[in-house]
Amino acid sequence: MDKQFCEILAELRRKRGASQRRAAADLHISQALLSHYENGAREPGLSFVCRACDYYGVTADYLLGRSDDTGSKSIQAAQLRSLAEQLRQLADTAESYVK
């Protein structure tokens, strides 16, 4: 894989159809900082990398340019399992109010 983090980050944002302003807000950073990350002027910390992986639904290996596999299917499966568990808990809570 020949792409660097900055290129991948910008590409993921464009594929999502988000402006830098929108993506920066969603990622809890300034637009200027996101621009620096996307043009390679600055390197992010681990917490940002984790947030970006969650936001774009990719693995850290993909985002860091270490793999061509986004891992999105396994991430989506984990998110669906988590959502299903939350729905079960909500259903249990609702059931206890009905009784």
N, C-alpha and C positions, 0 to 999 in steps of 0.2 A: 504494500500500500504506500503510495507516494505522497498522499495528502498530509498536511500538518493540521494540528488542532485548530488553528485560526481559520483555515479554509473550511474545515468540516463544520465548525460552529456556524459560520456564515451560511454555508450551504443548507444546513438543517433549518435555520431560521427562514431562509427563502422558500424552502420546500413546504414549510408550515404556513407560508403566506403571511407571516408576521412582520411588521415593521420593526426596526431597531427599538423604537420607543415602546412598542407593545411588549416585545420580548424582554426588554430590560425591566419594565415594570413587573411583568410576570415572574422574572427571576430575582426581583428585589435588589437591583443594582441600577446605577444611573445609565442613561443612554451613552454618555461619553465613555464610561468604563467598558460597556459592551463593545463599543466601536474600537477601543484599544485592544480588547481581546480578539476581535475579528480581524484586525489588521496586523496583529502580531506584535504590537508595541508593548503589551503587558501580558504576563502569564497569570492565570487565575490560581486561587488556592483550592484546596481539596473540597471545601464546602460548596464552592461554586460549581465545580466539576460534577459533584453529586446532584445538585439542583438541576443542572443542565441535562444530565442523563435522565432524570425523572421527567423533566419538562418535554424533552424530545423523544422519550421512549427508546433510548438506545443504551448500550452498555458503555462503561468507561473505556474499555479497550477500543471500541469503535470510535468514540469521541476523541480519544487520544491518538488515533491513527495506527493503532496496533493490530487491528483486525478489519476485514472487509464485511464481516457479519455484524449487522446492527444488533442482533439479539432481541429484536423487538417482539418476536413471538413468545419467548420465554418471559420477557418483562410483562407483556400483556396478559399472559396466563397467570402470573403472580398477582397482578392488579385485579384480575377477575376473581381469583380465589379470595383476596382480601375483601373485595366488594361483596361477594357471596356471604362471607362470614359476618360482615356488618349488617347485611340484610337479615340474616338469621337472628342476630341479636336484637334487631329492631322488631322483627316479628314476635320474638319471645316477650319483649317488653310490651308490645301492643296487646298480645294475648293476655298478659297478666292484668292489664287494665280492663279488659272485657269481662273477665271472670268475676 
